[in-house]
Amino acid sequence: MKKFIFTLSLILAFTLNLLAQNSNGVEMADSLRASGKIYVVVLVICVIFIGLAIYLFSIDSRLKKIEKQKQ
């Protein structure tokens, strides 16, 4: 029970600290959003993640083939 209370108090302490941040926003993100370049940044990040996912799935399928050959 002591561990639970200690963990809960730590979580509350860290979340209260997060709520105390400025709400002004990030200047770089605001300027990218104003000029419309934020969509390019999001698109590039999405392409990178999709490429990584395809690569990982291809590696997984190759490993499954190798495992089937060994059995």
N, C-alpha and C positions, 0 to 999 in steps of 0.2 A: 504494500500500500504506500510505503514511503517513496519507493521508486516511481510509482505512478504520479504522486503529487509533485515530486521533484521534476519529472519529465514534463508534466503539464505546466508547471511554473516556468520552465525554460522555454517552452513553446510560446506561451503567452508573452514572455519578455521579448523574444525575438520578433513576434508578429507586431507588437506594439511599436517596436523600433522601426519596422517597415512602414507603418502607417504615418510616421512622422516625416516622410520625405516631401520634398517640394513638389507642387503640382504644376510648376511652370512648363514642364515638358523639356524635351531635348531639342536644342537649337538645330542640330544637324538634321534630325528627323523632320522637324517642322519645315526647314528649307527644302528638303527632298520632297516632302509631301506637297509643298506649294508649287514646285516646278514640275511635278508629275513624275520625277525620276524614282520615286519610292516603288512604283510598280515594276520598274526594271530591276531593282534590287530584289524584290520579292520573287520575280520571275526567275532570276539567276539562282537564288537559293532553292527554289522549287526544282529547277532542272538538276541541280547538284544532288539533292536528296533523291530524286527519281532515278538518276544515274547510279547512285550508290545502292539503292534498293534493287535495281535490275542486276547489278554486279553481284550482290550478295545472294540473290535467288539463283543466279547462274552457277555460282560456286557451290551452293547447296545441292543443286541438281547433279552437278558433276561428282560431288562427294557421295551422293546416294548411288550413282552408277558404279563407282569404285567399290563401295561397300557391298553391293549386290554381286559384283564379280568375285570378291574375296570369299563370299559364303558359298 
